[in-house]
Amino acid sequence: MLKLLALILALVPQLIPAPAEMQVRGGSFKVTPASSARIEYKLDPECGIPAEGYSLEVTRTRVRALASTEAGLFYARQTLNQLEENGQIPCVSIKDYPRFSWRGFHLDPCRHFLSVEETKKFIDIMASYKMNVMHWHLTDDQGWRIQIKKYPRLTEVGGTRTEFDGSVHQGYYTQEEIRDVVAYAAERHVTVLPEIEMPGHAIAAIRAYPGLSCTKETVSTFYTWGSPDIVMCPGSEYMFEFLEDVIREVIRLFPSEYVHIGGDECKKAKWEKCPACQARIRALGLKADEKGTAEEKLQSYAVRRMEGILAKYGRKLIGWDEILEGGLSPNATVMSWRGEAGGIAAALEGHDVIMTPSKEGMYLDHVQGDPKIEPVSIGNYTTLEKAYNYDPVPQELIDNGKDGHVIGLQCNNWSEYIYSDSHREYMLFPRAFAVAETAWTPKDRKDWESFRVRVDKACQDLDDRGVNYHIPLPEQPGGSCDHLVFTDKAVVEFTTTRPVAAMVYTVDGSEPTAKSERYQKPLEFTRTTTLKIASLTSYGKLSPVRTITVSKEEPWPALPEEAVQKGIRASRTDGRFVTAAQITGPAREVKVERLRDLTTLEPFDRNMPDTLQFYAAQAQACFKVKETGVYRFSSDCDQVWIDGKLLIDNGDQVKRFSREDAEAALQAGVHSVKVVYIYNVIGGWNSIRNKTDVQMTKSGTDKWRRIDIL
């Protein structure tokens, strides 16, 4: 059956998602201005077609679409749009309906704001591929993005943050803009689900109204990512009064059945010391047991209070799977993001579940290729194929007859490391198409090879819309590197995360084109060369170009015995520095036993108080190389110097992971190393979390180790 489906879909490769049933009859319907009279859309609530489903009959002379709901007719139109090519629609018979009622996509304007226009662009694209819920993450630590008229400081204060380098990031949606977006989405049969975070991830609100926290202290701008322990205080009635006031305005803007209250990653250290929280725990008789701590049960109490507030206004509660802690509210729906365990537990208890596990392919902020060459991301690894192959219904629920509680799935696009609209598009597409097909298409109709062909057509549609998207980059097996060295001959091999039409390259410094030399086998170099290489799609578009220097060098000589240093000499300069070139001021000697200790000169404080003392540190040492050869080095430090030469420069980058690896040819013996480490925050990443060791490996191997400091 799958082979037959793949053959049929190959005849109409632009159709995404794959329909439940389809037959190709041969011939086509010609689309002209006059032909519109022969295209019929019929709505019949008694036709027996499932909600959102449709039937479609295309002959040479007419097109007829039938559905029981307006949404079904809308999706029939999307299928016709996708079928049409060069003014022709193939003659087909289609019966189609969704596998899941919840087909969600998520946008996060809190960390990096996106305009109303860009939001509408995503709604247009996702609706055309039959996604029907937009989860709008409107509040978090780093930004409050929804106007609440009773609390104007939420957007006046919480909607703006000053970054470490002094730049300002701001933005929020007025209530009129929100009504506009919600109406725009509704016209495309997309429900907008608002998320108002509580009791954690609420620093933007606490900055505006400090009385919401346990300590009532003033909180400065918060410009880093993570999970601070500054959270709302459920021991105080003010928290619930505030949230009900907010919800009262939110529900006037969003007609959705559900409201998302977050509930995730709430640190409870403050509650343990808060007199009001502890008094609430005693008054409620909450005690630690095998189901959770007293503080976890306090969170459950807070979630239940929120469920009651929402019920008062005729709405239902959705939260992340942490709302299971301490006991789940009676009518809550769970979004399972920390894997499937939370969703399974909730479904077994009879609760509806939306599967969105981060590491199983539903987090589209994850890196989608070699992290050494892809844009910085939050990490992990989710290829297009991984996203496509995820199935949201665990076998355990099928075995227990609870699979019906999985009402759908959702892809999430958290924006901590997404700094522009173009970057957001690059991370979402085409992986979001894989989620769309899983959400709509019956499981037994899915086929990766068919999808892989059809997704190219979908990407061409994105080109027509002016939307950026990911094309697999040429990668080096075992780890990519743009700074290669050899002493005799270099052999450089490339692959891609999914098949492309070709890889094209140049070795004369020019930019590759579709007509450039095609990569057929590993490339050999015997002299210093600048290699430029890109992937080429089946429709002639190039990926971003990789520029790789391949340098012929003589091994750098080892140090003479009198120059060898034992131990580490290190110094510290206090100040707020972004790059090594900015380091000025008096330096004082500090003692460190290992290079990794450079991040321990100040304690880590996830709450980022104004009292933090930032600094730059430099360390010099010697290390031993056992045999002459070419070695690859990697480090999260700002700079790494080997034998007085700058080898790695991560300056002014988001150093979430090392991305500037470089090679050097070294003689056997002792060599010098100098590192520059700056404690700062660039692009939201707190560099005190970095690993400041210098790693090395023999070129051509993948056995990394820390350099051996003498």
Secondary structure, 3 states (H helix, E strand, C coil): CHHHHHHHHHHCCCCCCCCCEEEEEEEEEECCHHHHHHEEEEECCCCCCCCCCEEEEECCCCEEEEECCHHHHHHHHHHHHHHCECCEEEEEEEEECCCCCEEEEEECCCCCCCCHHHHHHHHHHHHHCCCCEEEEECEECCEECECCCCCCHHHHCCCEEECCCCCEEECCECHHHHHHHHHHHHHCCCEEEEEEEECCCCHHHHHHCHHHECCCCCCCCCCCCCCCCCCECCCCHHHHHHHHHHHHHHHHHCCCCEEEEECCCCCCHHHHHCHHHHHHHHHHCCCCECCECHHHHHHHHHHHHHHHHHHHCCCEEEEEHHHHCCCCCCCCEEEECCCCHHHHHHHHCCCCEEECCHHHCCECCCCCCCCCCCCCCCCCCCCHHHHHHCCCCCHHHHHCCCHHHEEEEEEECCCCCCCCHHHHHHHHCCHHHHHHHHHHCCHHHCCHHHHHHHHHHHHHHHHHHCCCCCCCCCECCCCCCCEEEECCCEEECCECCCCCCEEEEECCCCCCCCCCEECCCCEEECCCEEEEEEEECCCCCECCCEEEEEEECCCECCCCHHHCCCCCEEEEEECCCCCHHHCCCCCEEECCCCHHHHHHCCCCCCCCCCCCCCEEEEEEEEEEECCCEEEEEEECCCEEEECCEEEEECCCCCCCCCCCCEEEEECCEEEEEEEEEEECEECCEEHHHCCCCEEEEECCCCCCEECCEC
